[in-house]
């Protein structure tokens, strides 16, 4: 193994992976190319047979720490294992397929040194701000600033670092039966402990491919929507932070719902898969039955009619 004789790592990239060796290999090569080299990579392999071991060993880099889960724990529990196994003050959550800019740690680590004492340092897109503008956001208003899409059009957990002790304080990544929105919940819950520092830039992006979890497992959209709302609503009630944060939850869910459902409908419309389109309709109706989703009903049905008029087959049929 390579000993680079570097100072102790200050941040951990926390990864969960499951039988995707090509994605993992590309991701590790990218992470190891960070300009700031003082980090560790903590991998929780959700395959009990340890199928990722050969990929990890091929890098011969002591900064990679590899663990095999005793069973397939599911995505969230496996990610939480990587948090538990991290040895650093800060962590960044990373999937095995979403790339991170090589300047990420250099820039965000600089924010941490310049603005000490916060729970989160990240690069998100902030509406109305110039590129690379930096904001300090207080804990009581972190949810109401970060969740509304008209204030923060894009957030990713792989574009921020989180103080590990604060992540543990909130119970790590919330488990409510779905991975959907759990990353966003982790971001705003952690930021609500001691606030955050945000630079108006993104240092990661989502990779779209045929194996994305989001293209299947439609029942998890329903449980994800319900779970996300209740976890954050309970947090607001228990901590007594301003009630305007609750409105921000609904605004975030409305945008998430419309974006996800119609991306899926367009995807399966192109493939002329009427059976899946009907399942998506049922999923959407289930989500719209939640009282906190009532504000988006009119927009959903309008967009559904428009999609139908453009030639989509079966979207409005029972």
Steps between C-alpha positions, in 0.01 A plus 500: 500500500616855425608713797489860385631635833226763502350662811202321653188523282250767598205371294357164394324416176228258619384252233255213479528269199332184377622293203590795277876452453536719193326795666703455818830481312428824315386674817806398702735614225324836496502547877867412529573784258382771744737796523478487880633151573442483877190282505391143545244300304274272703320235295214286632453212258137391521587170331585252780725314254723806476486528122655849506821385670693439178422850378611656828820294519594599145559860614754412771424823683496508881243782498233248396344309791280213387236319705260221408155511661394176667184504286331723245385773735323715243630829368442729799629264769807428290572871459455544874755225558751700299431801724560288811827369355636844410783630721498868405330815626319556169335271246368521145237252385575359156321248278712269289393675178473878551822686409658769719710789373867457591507848658213415738699437819738786430215752469270368770787434738599863455150607607531284811822677600366846422163452675554258791229355720228407250337160444509508120715652228374454148473603141134539398329706231342806658251711304586867454860461616815551298719199432722421800311733734529372857217511757485415868160348579386477861367176642142616565454600136703228329195299393308805378801622300621174348183301422288745294597439135459870412776576754725197446440334162756224553647319802701178519655328800810427291551876461536572872684390811318430827631504854489134596409559867197707391396230253510249783305740723207504256507118474697479174304457174131462587353157429134515396481210256627686195825658381308777322574843648700347786806686370314832508371423849854429617621832357239725660483315833876522540504866397231567760737407783756782460420653162698485180720687255398480134692600189294554186648221290454126454786255541314181411220388271262208457579235243208365301515140376279195454580370849386804697294395802257782421382335176346211694362420847212744465349416838802664663394837358187488715681394816778748426263793471311409817815419696687815400211724601448335836867484597548871432161603643577314823844663515345847465240425768757361743761773457260795487666660197283747300189351342590643159731203472194275464387692190846442352453124537179509296657721234791260466271198476281664237796563269649155568169327427431677172857456377524131587157390381515674164859397433386142554189544289701639211757222537238223483292681242794484259521127569123464449468312828133553579508261798765703681325827413189373678710406803644852499149645495411294805819608675425867428143472630628340819742786560236761419276348767731635771355823646836679477508438121166660419659821367650319200189313381388756242847523349529121482170449319569788261838355404345155465239632255769680302709184481194304391418751227854468371436135424573314822305174505285404793606765753144598584337159471423288805 
